[in-house]
Amino acid sequence: MTVALDGEGLTPTGVAAVVRDQEPVSVPPEARTRVRRARERVLDVLDSGEAVYGLNTGFGELVNERIPPERVADLQTNLLRSHAAGAGRECSQDEVRAMLATRINALVKGYSGVREVVVDHLVTMLNEGVHPVVRSRGSLGASGDLAPLAHLALVLLGEGEADYGGDRLPGDEALAAVGLDPLALEAKEGLALINGTQLTVGKAALAVVDAERTVRAADVAGALTTEVTMGTTASSAAIIQDVRPHEGQAESARNVRRLCADSEIVESHRNCDRVQDAYSIRCLPQVHGAVRDAVSHLREAVEVELNSATDNPLVFAGDAFDARASGTDEATVLSGGNFHGAPLAHRLDYLTAAMTDLAAICERRVDRMVNPNLQEPHLPPFLTAESGLRSGYMIAQYTAAALVNECRSLGRPATDNTPVSGGQEDHVSMSAQSSHHARTAVDHAATVVGVELLCGAQAMEFVDDQLAAGRGTTAAYDAVREVAEPLTADRELAPELERASSLVVGGVLEAAVDGALSESLE
């Protein structure tokens, strides 16, 4: 499958397909036409001799410095070199591929003014696996993700470094390996390549995909915990949700009912003397549902941002709007603030908080399965025979607690402000930091959900084997047992924690459960 980058229809799922499934990308003819027209407008403005930010002026505080025509190309090259000043860990291959895909999609909207050859070089790099070495820190989220994108774009000049075919190569050698020559940038192109939100939105798109899977997997894990702790699914009844009709809450409650359908375990204690379950089980729909709604809120912004023009200045047709000459110019170049990451930053901070809460409720359910002071009588301490001699899943719960704590340490919003560029750029978003925090929270939450799945499957070993579990929870148990055998003696748990987390974010658990539930309806 080829993913068409046309500036209009890119989705988080499409980003994930390009990034993780290595799906090739293409730019359709209508998008190429827009790119060529925008370039013609840039040339028209240059011919007019008018001072236009980023075309023939300096940047930031140096905006009033006029650049002579013969040095305009040097201006763009110097921009990339000077702005490639990132620090910290290198971006992962996934992050770099997401940046490439989203930058191409923004450029082909036709408001950036680059030549078609620039787009083609980026497409070839992405399709052929030339991954620039990008430092992850340095962005302020306005004027976009400048430093990371400068590292990304520097390879187009044959400079910087890139990973290709398992080797790290100088930029010019990496381009040559896929049949490309280094580019000599022309007016506006350097600025168009780095002025945008592509590190933020690329990571946000992947976070949306993974967070959605993690919430759905948490529903599965919670349903499994409900069964093995002899909880009730009555708190997920539709009539309860109907009188507080939050969409996410209703979806999580519906999932629990589906997952536990036909459960003889739940039925076996329907008339027991327990009045209510603990909040971590009884309030599952409310908490999971609120997280689901938070992820949807981010998805909404990401889908808009993926298909937006986020650099500055933007190039429009002359009759679109002209603040200088009432629409009489052949082209209009307008400075604005579409590079500002606030629309993503706030929602990413929201996601961090929501995923922290999801991890927290999952960890509390883990504790109810392993804690001798809270367990049901049929469960042994820490889910192991000969407890005392053995520690079982004791430390798996420690790990879950540690991850929850780290997520909580991210709880202060990354959205903040430190003025830069001599005060010209006096309010920034720090959206890249928000994306880093959100990514950490999603990853940690997925691992905690994996811990709950492992403990739920282990707890099932101590449930009366004459009682059948629900259709969905049975499929979940089977999926867990594909990556972790029953715990019959103490063993190193780290590898299976990693495999259980992969079950969650890789979609394997979801596919297994959905398949089982679909079969039951046939």
C-alpha positions in Angstrom: 0.0 0.0 0.0 1.3 3.4 -0.9 0.3 6.3 1.3 -0.6 9.4 -0.8 0.8 12.6 0.8 -1.5 15.3 -0.7 -1.6 17.8 2.2 -5.3 16.9 2.8 -5.9 13.4 4.0 -3.0 12.2 6.3 -4.2 10.5 9.5 -2.4 9.2 12.6 -3.0 5.7 11.2 -1.4 6.7 7.9 1.6 8.1 9.8 2.0 4.8 11.7 1.8 2.9 8.4 4.7 4.9 6.9 6.7 4.9 10.1 6.3 1.4 11.4 5.2 -0.7 8.4 7.6 1.0 6.0 4.8 1.8 3.6 6.0 3.9 0.7 4.7 7.4 0.1 3.8 9.3 -3.1 2.8 12.8 -4.0 -0.2 13.0 -6.4 -0.2 15.3 -9.4 -2.6 17.8 -8.0 -0.4 18.4 -5.0 2.6 18.8 -7.3 0.8 21.4 -9.2 0.2 23.4 -6.0 3.9 23.1 -5.1 4.9 24.5 -8.5 2.4 27.4 -8.3 3.6 28.4 -4.9 7.2 28.4 -6.1 6.2 30.7 -9.0 4.7 33.1 -6.5 7.9 33.2 -4.5 9.8 34.1 -7.6 7.3 36.8 -8.4 7.9 38.4 -4.9 11.7 38.2 -5.3 11.4 39.9 -8.7 9.4 42.7 -7.1 12.4 43.6 -4.8 10.1 44.0 -1.8 11.5 43.1 1.6 9.8 39.9 2.7 10.6 38.0 5.9 12.6 34.8 5.2 13.0 35.5 1.5 15.4 38.4 1.6 15.7 39.4 5.3 17.3 37.9 8.4 15.5 35.8 10.9 14.1 36.4 14.4 15.7 39.5 15.9 17.6 40.0 12.7 14.3 40.5 10.7 15.3 44.1 9.8 18.5 43.0 8.1 18.1 43.2 4.3 19.9 40.5 2.3 21.2 41.4 -1.1 19.8 39.2 -4.0 23.2 37.5 -4.7 23.3 36.3 -1.0 19.7 35.0 -0.8 20.7 31.4 -1.4 23.5 31.7 1.2 20.9 32.9 3.7 19.0 29.6 3.4 22.1 27.4 3.7 23.3 29.4 6.7 19.9 29.0 8.3 20.1 25.2 8.3 23.7 25.1 9.5 23.2 27.6 12.4 19.9 26.1 13.5 21.2 22.5 13.7 22.1 23.1 17.3 20.1 20.4 19.1 21.2 18.3 22.1 20.1 15.3 24.0 19.4 11.8 22.8 19.1 11.1 19.1 15.6 10.7 17.8 14.5 7.2 17.1 14.0 5.9 13.5 10.2 6.1 14.1 10.4 9.7 15.1 12.6 10.6 12.1 10.3 8.9 9.7 7.3 10.6 11.2 9.1 14.0 10.8 9.9 13.3 7.2 6.3 12.2 6.3 4.6 15.1 8.0 7.0 17.6 6.6 6.4 16.4 3.1 2.6 16.6 3.7 2.9 20.2 5.0 5.0 21.3 2.0 2.7 19.9 -0.6 -0.3 21.9 0.6 1.2 24.6 -1.7 1.8 27.5 0.7 5.5 27.0 1.5 7.1 27.9 -1.9 9.8 25.2 -2.2 10.8 23.7 -5.5 9.4 20.3 -6.4 12.9 18.8 -6.3 13.0 19.5 -2.6 9.9 17.5 -2.1 11.2 14.7 -4.3 14.4 14.4 -2.3 12.5 14.1 0.9 10.2 11.4 -0.6 13.2 9.4 -1.8 14.9 9.7 1.5 11.8 8.4 3.3 11.0 5.6 0.8 14.7 4.4 0.6 15.3 4.6 4.3 17.8 7.5 4.6 17.2 8.6 8.2 18.9 11.8 9.2 20.6 11.9 12.6 18.4 14.3 14.6 19.0 15.5 18.2 15.7 15.4 20.1 16.1 18.5 22.3 16.3 22.1 21.3 12.8 22.9 20.0 10.7 25.5 21.7 7.6 24.7 19.7 7.8 28.1 18.0 8.9 28.9 15.4 8.1 25.3 15.2 10.6 22.5 15.9 13.5 24.5 14.5 16.6 22.7 15.8 15.3 19.1 15.1 14.0 20.0 11.7 17.3 21.7 10.9 19.2 18.5 11.6 16.7 16.6 9.4 17.0 19.0 6.5 20.8 19.4 6.7 21.2 16.1 5.0 19.5 17.5 1.9 22.7 19.7 1.5 24.9 16.7 1.8 25.8 17.7 5.3 25.1 16.2 8.7 24.8 12.5 9.1 22.2 9.8 8.2 21.6 6.2 9.0 21.2 4.0 5.9 21.2 0.3 5.6 22.5 -0.2 9.1 25.4 2.2 8.6 25.9 5.8 9.7 27.1 7.9 6.8 28.0 11.6 6.1 25.0 13.3 4.5 26.5 13.4 1.0 27.3 9.6 1.1 23.8 8.8 2.3 22.3 10.7 -0.6 24.6 9.1 -3.1 23.6 5.7 -1.8 20.1 6.3 -3.1 21.0 8.1 -6.3 20.6 11.7 -5.0 22.8 14.7 -5.3 23.0 17.3 -2.6 20.7 20.3 -3.1 21.7 24.0 -3.2 18.8 25.7 -1.5 17.1 28.7 -3.0 15.0 31.5 -1.6 12.5 30.5 1.1 13.5 26.8 1.1 15.6 26.6 4.2 12.9 28.4 6.3 10.1 26.2 4.8 12.0 23.1 5.8 12.5 24.0 9.5 9.6 26.3 10.3 6.9 23.9 11.4 5.6 21.5 14.1 6.7 18.2 12.6 8.6 16.7 15.5 5.6 17.5 17.7 2.9 16.4 15.4 4.8 13.3 14.2 5.2 12.1 17.8 1.7 13.1 18.6 0.3 11.1 15.8 2.1 7.9 16.9 1.1 8.7 20.5 -2.6 8.8 19.5 -2.4 5.4 17.8 -0.6 3.8 20.8 -2.7 5.5 23.4 -5.9 4.3 21.7 -4.6 0.7 21.7 -3.5 1.0 25.3 -6.9 2.2 26.5 -8.6 -0.6 24.7 -6.1 -3.1 26.1 -6.7 -1.6 29.6 -10.4 -2.4 29.2 -9.4 -6.0 28.4 -7.0 -6.2 31.4 -9.6 -4.6 33.7 -12.3 -7.1 32.6 -9.8 -10.0 33.2 -9.1 -8.6 36.7 -12.8 -8.2 37.4 -13.3 -11.9 36.7 -10.3 -13.3 38.7 -11.0 -11.1 41.7 -14.7 -12.3 41.7 -15.9 -8.8 40.9 -19.2 -7.9 39.2 -19.8 -6.5 35.8 -23.0 -4.8 37.1 -21.2 -1.5 37.4 -20.8 -1.6 33.6 -24.5 -2.0 33.0 -25.8 0.2 30.1 -28.5 1.8 32.2 -25.8 3.2 34.6 -23.9 4.8 31.7 -27.1 6.1 30.1 -27.8 8.5 32.9 -24.3 9.9 32.6 -23.8 9.7 28.9 -20.1 10.4 28.3 -19.1 8.7 25.1 -15.8 7.2 26.4 -17.4 5.9 29.5 -20.2 4.2 27.6 -17.6 2.6 25.3 -15.5 1.2 28.1 -18.5 -0.2 29.9 -19.7 -1.8 26.7 -16.3 -3.4 26.2 -16.4 -4.9 29.7 -19.8 -6.4 29.0 -18.6 -7.9 25.7 -15.4 -9.2 27.1 -17.1 -10.9 30.0 -20.1 -12.2 28.0 -21.0 -15.8 29.0 -18.6 -15.8 31.9 -19.4 -18.6 34.3 -16.9 -17.1 36.8 -19.0 -13.9 37.0 -22.2 -15.8 37.1 -21.0 -18.1 39.9 -21.0 -15.3 42.5 -23.7 -13.1 41.2 -25.7 -13.4 44.4 -22.8 -13.3 46.8 -22.8 -11.1 49.9 -20.3 -8.5 48.6 -22.1 -5.2 48.3 -19.6 -3.3 46.1 -16.3 -3.7 44.4 -13.3 -1.4 45.0 -13.2 1.8 42.9 -10.4 0.4 40.6 -12.9 -2.2 39.4 -16.3 -0.4 40.0 -15.2 2.9 38.4 -13.4 1.3 35.4 -15.8 2.7 32.9 -15.6 6.2 34.3 -11.8 6.4 34.5 -11.0 4.5 31.3 -13.7 6.4 29.5 -12.3 9.7 30.6 -8.9 8.7 29.3 -10.5 7.6 26.0 -12.1 11.0 25.6 -8.8 12.7 26.3 -7.1 10.7 23.5 -10.0 11.6 21.2 -9.4 15.3 22.0 -5.8 15.0 21.0 -6.7 13.0 17.8 -8.9 15.9 16.7 -6.1 18.4 16.9 -3.5 16.0 15.3 -5.7 15.3 12.3 -6.0 19.1 11.7 -2.3 19.7 12.3 -1.2 16.9 10.0 -2.9 18.6 7.1 -2.0 22.2 7.9 0.5 24.7 6.5 2.7 25.4 9.6 5.7 27.3 8.3 6.2 31.1 8.0 5.8 33.1 6.0 3.1 31.6 3.8 2.7 32.1 0.1 -0.8 32.9 -1.2 -2.3 33.9 -4.6 -2.4 37.7 -4.9 -6.1 37.9 -4.8 -6.4 35.8 -1.6 -5.5 38.8 0.7 -3.0 41.5 0.5 -2.4 43.7 3.4 0.1 45.9 1.5 -1.4 46.6 -1.9 -5.1 45.6 -1.7 -4.7 42.5 -3.7 -2.9 44.0 -6.7 0.3 41.9 -6.4 0.7 38.7 -8.3 1.5 36.9 -5.1 1.1 37.6 -1.4 3.5 36.4 1.3 2.2 36.8 4.8 3.8 36.4 8.1 1.8 34.6 10.8 2.1 32.2 13.6 1.0 28.8 12.3 4.2 27.4 13.5 3.2 27.9 17.2 2.7 24.5 18.8 0.1 25.6 21.4 -2.8 23.7 19.8 -0.9 20.5 20.2 1.0 21.3 23.4 -2.0 21.7 25.6 -3.7 18.6 24.5 -0.4 16.6 24.7 -0.1 17.7 28.4 -3.7 16.6 28.8 -2.8 13.2 27.4 0.1 12.9 29.8 -2.2 13.4 32.7 -4.8 11.1 31.4 -2.4 8.2 30.6 -0.9 8.7 34.1 -4.3 8.1 35.6 -4.9 5.0 33.4 -1.6 3.6 34.6 -2.5 4.4 38.2 -5.9 2.6 38.1 -4.3 -0.5 36.4 -1.6 -0.6 39.1 -4.2 -0.5 41.8 -5.9 -3.5 40.2 -2.6 -5.3 40.1 -2.2 -4.7 43.8 -5.6 -6.2 44.4 -4.5 -9.4 42.7 -1.1 -9.8 44.4 -1.5 -8.1 47.8 -2.2 -10.7 50.6 -4.1 -8.1 52.5 -6.6 -7.5 49.7 -6.7 -10.7 47.8 -9.7 -13.0 47.4 -9.2 -16.3 49.4 -8.6 -18.4 46.2 -5.5 -16.3 45.3 -2.1 -17.0 46.9 0.1 -14.2 48.0 1.8 -12.6 45.0 0.1 -15.2 42.8 2.6 -18.0 43.5 2.5 -21.3 45.3 4.9 -21.6 48.2 4.9 -17.8 48.7 7.7 -16.8 51.0 10.0 -19.2 49.4 8.9 -17.6 46.1 8.1 -13.9 45.4 6.0 -14.5 42.3 4.7 -11.2 40.8 5.7 -9.1 43.8 8.3 -7.1 42.0 6.2 -6.8 38.8 3.9 -4.6 40.9 6.9 -2.6 42.1 7.8 -1.9 38.5 4.2 -0.8 37.8 4.3 1.5 40.8 7.7 2.9 39.7 6.3 3.7 36.2 3.2 5.4 37.6 5.5 7.5 39.9 7.6 8.6 36.9 4.5 9.5 35.0 3.3 11.6 37.9 6.7 13.4 37.9 5.7 14.6 34.4 2.5 16.0 35.7 3.6 19.6 35.6 2.6 20.8 32.1 5.5 21.2 29.8 3.7 24.1 28.2 5.7 27.1 29.3 7.5 30.1 28.0 11.1 31.3 27.8 11.5 34.3 25.5 14.3 34.0 22.8 15.8 35.7 19.8 16.3 39.0 21.5 12.7 39.2 22.6 11.2 38.9 19.1 10.1 35.4 19.8 8.7 36.3 23.2 6.1 33.5 23.7 6.8 29.9 22.8 4.9 26.7 23.4 7.5 24.0 24.3 5.2 21.6 22.4 8.2 19.3 21.7 8.7 18.7 25.4 5.0 18.1 25.7 5.3 15.4 23.0 8.3 13.8 24.8 6.3 13.7 28.1 3.2 12.3 26.4 5.3 9.6 24.7 6.8 8.5 28.0 3.4 8.4 29.7 1.9 6.3 26.8 4.9 3.9 26.9 4.7 3.5 30.7 1.0 3.0 30.7 1.3 0.3 28.1 3.8 -1.5 30.3 1.6 -1.2 33.4 -1.4 -2.6 31.4 1.0 -5.5 30.4 1.7 -6.1 34.0 -2.0 -6.3 34.8 -2.5 -8.7 31.9 0.3 -11.0 33.2 -1.1 -11.0 36.7 -4.7 -11.5 35.5 -3.6 -14.5 33.5 -1.6 -15.9 36.4 -4.6 -15.3 38.8 -6.8 -17.3 36.4 -4.6 -20.3 37.1 -6.1 -20.3 40.6 -9.7 -20.0 39.6 -11.9 -23.1 39.6 -11.1 -24.6 36.2 -14.6 -25.9 36.0 -15.8 -22.3 35.4 -15.4 -20.8 32.0 -14.2 -17.3 31.6 -15.8 -14.8 29.3 -15.4 -15.0 25.5 -13.1 -12.0 25.4 -11.2 -12.6 28.6 -10.5 -16.2 27.4 -9.0 -14.9 24.2 -7.0 -12.4 26.3 -5.7 -15.2 28.6 -4.7 -17.2 25.5 -2.9 -14.2 24.0 -0.9 -13.7 27.2 0.0 -17.3 27.4 1.6 -17.0 24.0 4.2 -14.7 25.5 4.4 -15.9 29.1 3.9 -19.4 30.5 2.2 -19.9 33.9 4.5 -19.0 36.7 5.3 -22.3 38.4 8.6 -21.1 39.9 10.4 -17.8 40.3 12.1 -16.6 37.1 13.3 -13.4 35.5 10.2 -11.4 34.6 11.7 -8.5 32.6 11.5 -10.3 29.2 7.8 -11.2 29.6 7.0 -7.7 30.8 8.4 -6.4 27.6 6.5 -9.0 25.5 3.3 -8.2 27.3 3.7 -4.5 26.6 4.3 -5.3 22.9 1.0 -7.3 23.0 -0.7 -4.0 23.9 0.9 -1.5 21.6 1.4 -3.9 18.7 -2.3 -4.6 18.5 -1.9 -8.4 18.9 -4.1 -8.5 22.0 -6.8 -6.5 20.4 -6.8 -8.6 17.3 -7.0 -11.8 19.3 -9.9 -10.5 21.4 -11.8 -9.0 18.5 -11.4 -12.2 16.5 -12.8 -14.3 19.3 -15.8 -11.9 19.8 -16.5 -11.8 16.1 -16.5 -15.6 15.9 -19.0 -15.8 18.7 -21.4 -13.7 16.7 -21.2 -15.8 13.5 
